[in-house]
Amino acid sequence: MPWTRGLILLGATGIAALVIACGDDAENSATDTPAPSTAPPTAEVTVEATATRNCPEPTEEAPEATVKTYDSAPEGIIDPEKSYTAVIHTERGDFTMTLRPDLAPQHVNSFVFLARDGYYDGVTFHRVIPGFVAQAGDPTGTGSGGPGYTVPAEFTTEVPYTEGVVGAARTSDPDSAGSQWFVTLDEASSLNGQYTVFAQVTDGIDVVKCITARDPSTNPSAPPGDKIISIEIIES
């Protein structure tokens, strides 16, 4: 099935609406979301933004991503009595996410399963909008890929979308999350209660802000964005 991952930001920083959507069904999904009032920043804007932060050059080379699909969502991967942390090793450096099974047990269970299976190894951050989100999780690098199964919504208003909150990308169907996820780079209150929160960046947010990526919808010829080398899951 085609996979369109949409994120909608309303109001912030003087932009009436930003729609992140890619995939074969983008034309159909456009009727479900407001039309953007301005085009998303191009890859050149993203690169310039990282340069002004004195970001380090990528130092490690990621492996080639492998596209995998699964017949169904995993069951019983995590232990409800334990805590889980994910260390994301990228070409730009490492950052750490504390996973929140208390908020979204099914999303955390899926993420841990995919990370341990190497699903995210070599995956590109295919969508980065400075001041909004850095998005990854699609081995195809197009923003339209997924693991072959979906995870039902586990929305909450307990944790608002502020800098470093990690959410699950989805289509207009609330129960359509798969492997794609995003880190908010600033406050994004319009996402509250609309996208499942399943983690928080607790170390290395500067690394996340230095990640660059092409925008396949506006600049398909731009070079690929930074890649994930691997994800280490720490159980304690």
CORURQUI-V95634 format. One record per helix or strand of 2 or more residues. SS is the DSSP state (h for helix, s for strand). FROM is the first residue (numbers start at 1). TO is the last residue. Records with the same first field share a line. If there is no record, write none. Layout:
SS: FROM-TO / FROM-TO
This chain:
s: 6-10 / 17-20 / 84-90 / 93-99 / 127-129 / 133-136 / 165-168 / 181-184 / 197-203 / 227-235
h: 12-14 / 26-32 / 43-51 / 101-116 / 189-191 / 205-210
